[in-house]
Amino acid sequence: MKRKILVAGLGLIGGSLALAMKKSPENHILGFDLQKETLQIALEEQIIDESYTNFEEAVKQAKIVILAAPISETIKLMKKMDTIELNHDIILSDVSSVKGSILQAANEMINNRITFIGGHPMAGSHKAGIQAAKGHLFENAIYVLTPTTSCSNGKIEVLKEVLKETKSNFLILNPEEHDEMTSVISHFPHLIASSLVHQAKKWEQMHQYLPELAAGGFRDITRIASSNPKMWQDIFQHNGEQMSRLLQDWINEMVTLKEFLDKNNKEEMIVYLDQAKKYRDGLGEKTTRGALPSFYDVYVDVKDQPGAIASVVQLLADEEISIRNIRILEIRDSINGALRLSVTNQKDQQRAYNVLKNNNYDVTIEA
Ligand SMILES: NC(=O)c1ccc[n+]([C@@H]2O[C@H](COP(=O)([O-])OP(=O)(O)OC[C@H]3O[C@@H](n4cnc5c(N)ncnc54)[C@H](O)[C@@H]3O)[C@@H](O)[C@H]2O)c1
């Protein structure tokens, strides 16, 4: 018999998870969402097998429930689930970007039919809604699991099996570790990206050509500011204490930087920038020994003409080098090359370099 899995909240993340899990013939996907139109699309596009407009009815049918609504709504759904009378056991998970408040809600649940295992698939997009869902969204991504202390290893294995088709790398963390790390590498950078955009907007009043100059570095560093504002407000609210601590840390750091500038302290400034560069350059190497996948980049200068990128990609395909990421860099002034190709290991990086070089491309592996 097939496993009945309910996904509640069929937006970008819920829809993508449903699509991935549906690839397994053992999974039968039920869907619930507050928006009727979303449910209709999910059925029409065969993202789910069955749709439900009543949460309780859907829960009663499922052995596994994955909540993929915004964080505050997820907590409400957990409270609702706690009150449902069940005659079978359920593994309950979620996808929320913050885990502390979710685990707190899980620990308050008294329904002994329910075992909670928190989840956070760490991939996304600046888009929202079911139309943006993709079955391959989580391939090679980290999928953090934060089980409750009473959860058995057996149940964690069941959940991993259900999620196998996401092709992600599972990593078990406690909620505090998760929230501290994600606030540093994801949530806080988002806040800074938004503040940089505000700064540019303010200065545009004085310099009308500023948007024209805002290419390359500025676009790279502020890309995440284009994401769903409601979702990010929800994340900031649920990780508020940590965000406030980091912001204070950042303000102190900016005061130090201001002092370097005001006192024209060249040596200190070079040391500061050099330490940042070394740490940033080494980030990929550090992750090779851990659970995080690392990418190796190759930069290649391509002409601005039709088919230029296809030719580069074809050369790598002929050598059976798998490209994990491809990016057109919008300026050519800081590095030698305008196309960045990411491969998964150093050997492929060198092979890609060689094949492109042999075909007379201007190529480098140093950013
Ligand atoms: N977007 C990302 O990059 C990303 C990455 C990882 C995790 N997450 C987490 O995933 C969750 C969903 O984010 P998303 O990007 O898919 O948002 P989304 O806006 O694309 O989708 C949310 C869906 O939930 C539905 N919904 C809202 N309240 C509901 C309720 N009470 N019951 C059932 N459905 C409800 C909405 O109708 C919508 O279809 C959030 O908790 C977020 O923290 C997001």
The ligand as an SDF file (V2000), in Angstrom:
LIG
                    3D

 44 48  0  0  0  0  0  0  0  0999 V2000
   11.0080   30.6160    0.0520 N   0  0  0  0  0  0  0  0  0  0  0  0
   12.1440   30.1240    0.5020 C   0  0  0  0  0  0  0  0  0  0  0  0
   13.2090   30.4450   -0.0200 O   0  0  0  0  0  0  0  0  0  0  0  0
   12.1170   29.1650    1.6610 C   0  0  0  0  0  0  0  0  0  0  0  0
   13.1920   28.2540    1.8120 C   0  0  0  0  0  0  0  0  0  0  0  0
   13.1170   27.3030    2.8370 C   0  0  0  0  0  0  0  0  0  0  0  0
   12.0300   27.3080    3.7240 C   0  0  0  0  0  0  0  0  0  0  0  0
   11.0250   28.2230    3.5610 N   0  0  0  0  0  0  0  0  0  0  0  0
    9.8810   28.1600    4.4730 C   0  0  0  0  0  0  0  0  0  0  0  0
    8.8140   27.5940    3.7400 O   0  0  0  0  0  0  0  0  0  0  0  0
    7.5620   28.0630    4.2440 C   0  0  0  0  0  0  0  0  0  0  0  0
    6.6800   28.4480    3.0700 C   0  0  0  0  0  0  0  0  0  0  0  0
    7.3550   29.3930    2.2810 O   0  0  0  0  0  0  0  0  0  0  0  0
    7.0810   29.5010    0.7130 P   0  0  0  0  0  0  0  0  0  0  0  0
    8.2420   30.2500    0.1480 O   0  0  0  0  0  0  0  0  0  0  0  0
    6.6780   28.2070    0.1290 O   0  0  0  0  0  0  0  0  0  0  0  0
    5.8100   30.4870    0.7260 O   0  0  0  0  0  0  0  0  0  0  0  0
    4.6530   30.6490   -0.3660 P   0  0  0  0  0  0  0  0  0  0  0  0
    4.0680   31.9740   -0.1050 O   0  0  0  0  0  0  0  0  0  0  0  0
    5.1660   30.3330   -1.7270 O   0  0  0  0  0  0  0  0  0  0  0  0
    3.6100   29.5100    0.0330 O   0  0  0  0  0  0  0  0  0  0  0  0
    2.9130   29.4620    1.2330 C   0  0  0  0  0  0  0  0  0  0  0  0
    1.6250   28.6730    0.9850 C   0  0  0  0  0  0  0  0  0  0  0  0
    1.0100   28.4190    2.2420 O   0  0  0  0  0  0  0  0  0  0  0  0
   -0.3840   28.6240    2.1040 C   0  0  0  0  0  0  0  0  0  0  0  0
   -0.9380   28.8910    3.4280 N   0  0  0  0  0  0  0  0  0  0  0  0
   -0.8680   30.0190    4.1930 C   0  0  0  0  0  0  0  0  0  0  0  0
   -1.4870   29.8140    5.3670 N   0  0  0  0  0  0  0  0  0  0  0  0
   -1.9380   28.5390    5.3640 C   0  0  0  0  0  0  0  0  0  0  0  0
   -2.6510   27.7440    6.2820 C   0  0  0  0  0  0  0  0  0  0  0  0
   -3.0190   28.2080    7.4760 N   0  0  0  0  0  0  0  0  0  0  0  0
   -2.9670   26.4770    5.9250 N   0  0  0  0  0  0  0  0  0  0  0  0
   -2.6010   25.9750    4.7330 C   0  0  0  0  0  0  0  0  0  0  0  0
   -1.9150   26.6830    3.8100 N   0  0  0  0  0  0  0  0  0  0  0  0
   -1.6000   27.9520    4.1370 C   0  0  0  0  0  0  0  0  0  0  0  0
   -0.5050   29.7810    1.1410 C   0  0  0  0  0  0  0  0  0  0  0  0
   -1.7890   29.8220    0.5560 O   0  0  0  0  0  0  0  0  0  0  0  0
    0.6040   29.4220    0.1390 C   0  0  0  0  0  0  0  0  0  0  0  0
    0.1110   28.5830   -0.8760 O   0  0  0  0  0  0  0  0  0  0  0  0
    7.8900   29.1940    5.2130 C   0  0  0  0  0  0  0  0  0  0  0  0
    7.7040   28.7210    6.5180 O   0  0  0  0  0  0  0  0  0  0  0  0
    9.3660   29.4920    4.9910 C   0  0  0  0  0  0  0  0  0  0  0  0
   10.0030   29.8690    6.1740 O   0  0  0  0  0  0  0  0  0  0  0  0
   11.0400   29.1200    2.5390 C   0  0  0  0  0  0  0  0  0  0  0  0
  1  2  1  0
  2  3  2  0
  2  4  1  0
  4  5  1  0
  4 44  2  0
  5  6  2  0
  6  7  1  0
  7  8  2  0
  8  9  1  0
  8 44  1  0
  9 10  1  0
  9 42  1  0
 10 11  1  0
 11 12  1  0
 11 40  1  0
 12 13  1  0
 13 14  1  0
 14 15  2  0
 14 16  1  0
 14 17  1  0
 17 18  1  0
 18 19  2  0
 18 20  1  0
 18 21  1  0
 21 22  1  0
 22 23  1  0
 23 24  1  0
 23 38  1  0
 24 25  1  0
 25 26  1  0
 25 36  1  0
 26 27  1  0
 26 35  1  0
 27 28  2  0
 28 29  1  0
 29 30  1  0
 29 35  2  0
 30 31  1  0
 30 32  2  0
 32 33  1  0
 33 34  2  0
 34 35  1  0
 36 37  1  0
 36 38  1  0
 38 39  1  0
 40 41  1  0
 40 42  1  0
 42 43  1  0
M  CHG  2   8   1  16  -1
M  END
$$$$
